[in-house]
């Protein structure tokens, strides 16, 4: 189960990294308040939660 937590954490972190160009393009086009941060925040939260579960599992 520990491997599953690690794999999910890594995949979510990669999804977060792939959303950065969209975030930058959105900020340059519409400013800070006109973009959707969900492409960055949710994968980052998922990655963090599963990494904590990975570290905690014995």
C-alpha positions as CSV (number, residue, x, y, z in Angstrom):
1,X,0.0,0.0,0.0
2,X,2.9,2.3,0.7
3,X,4.0,2.1,-3.0
4,X,0.5,3.1,-4.1
5,X,0.6,6.2,-1.8
6,X,4.0,7.2,-3.3
7,X,2.8,6.7,-6.9
8,X,-0.3,8.7,-6.4
9,X,1.7,11.5,-4.8
10,X,4.2,11.6,-7.7
11,X,1.4,11.6,-10.3
12,X,-0.4,14.4,-8.6
13,X,2.8,16.4,-8.3
14,X,3.5,16.0,-12.0
15,X,-0.1,17.1,-12.7
16,X,0.6,20.2,-10.6
17,X,3.8,20.9,-12.6
18,X,2.0,20.5,-15.9
19,X,-0.5,23.1,-14.9
20,X,2.1,25.9,-14.3
21,X,2.3,27.0,-17.9
22,X,-1.5,27.4,-18.0
23,X,-1.4,29.4,-14.8
24,X,1.3,31.7,-16.2
25,X,-0.6,32.3,-19.4
26,X,-3.7,33.0,-17.5
27,X,-2.1,35.5,-15.2
28,X,-0.5,37.3,-18.1
29,X,-3.8,37.5,-20.0
30,X,-6.3,38.2,-17.3
31,X,-4.4,39.2,-14.2
32,X,-4.3,37.5,-10.8
33,X,-8.0,37.5,-10.0
34,X,-9.3,36.2,-13.4
35,X,-7.8,32.7,-13.4
36,X,-8.7,29.3,-12.0
37,X,-6.1,28.1,-9.5
38,X,-7.7,24.6,-9.3
39,X,-5.2,23.2,-11.8
40,X,-2.4,23.8,-9.3
41,X,-4.0,23.7,-5.9
42,X,-5.9,20.4,-6.0
43,X,-3.1,18.3,-7.4
44,X,-0.8,19.9,-4.9
45,X,-3.2,19.1,-2.0
46,X,-3.6,15.5,-3.2
47,X,0.1,15.1,-3.5
48,X,0.7,16.5,0.0
49,X,-1.9,14.2,1.6
50,X,-0.7,11.1,0.0
51,X,2.9,11.9,0.7
52,X,2.0,12.3,4.4
53,X,0.2,9.0,4.3
54,X,3.3,7.5,2.6
55,X,5.6,8.8,5.4
56,X,3.1,7.7,8.2
57,X,2.4,4.2,6.9
58,X,4.6,1.5,8.6
